[in-house]
């Protein structure tokens, strides 16, 4: 579903096209940090660090990465 008018879509595209790569990267990083905060706030508080990292990885990357990669991420740095 797309409820954005073609005029508005063109304006947004032009705005992004006029940005420097650094500006676009800052926006992408900010969006990821917002998504991270939303996921983190939805996890149960009583999870261990490993359980929290695994739950986080599953929420963001399940279906895109194999389970073994998600578990390796959860165990990394432990």
Residue, then its C-alpha position, 0 to 999 in steps of 0.5 A: x500500500x502506498x498512500x503518498x502522492x507522487x508529488x510528495x514522493x518526488x519532493x522527498x526524493x529530491x530532498x534526499x538526493x540533495x543531501x551529502x552522504x554524511x547527512x544520509x548516513x546520520x539519518x539512517x543511523x538515527x532511524x536504526x537507533x530509534x528502532x533499537x530503542x523500540x525493540x529494547x523497550x519491548x523486551x522483558x526486563x528479567x532477561x540475561x545479557x545473552x537472552x536480551x541480545x538473542x531476542x533483539x537479534x531475532x526481532x531485527x534479523x529473523x528470516x534474514x540471517x540463519x539462527x546460528x548467526x543470531x546465537x553467535x551474535x548473542x554469545x559474542x562478548x560474553 
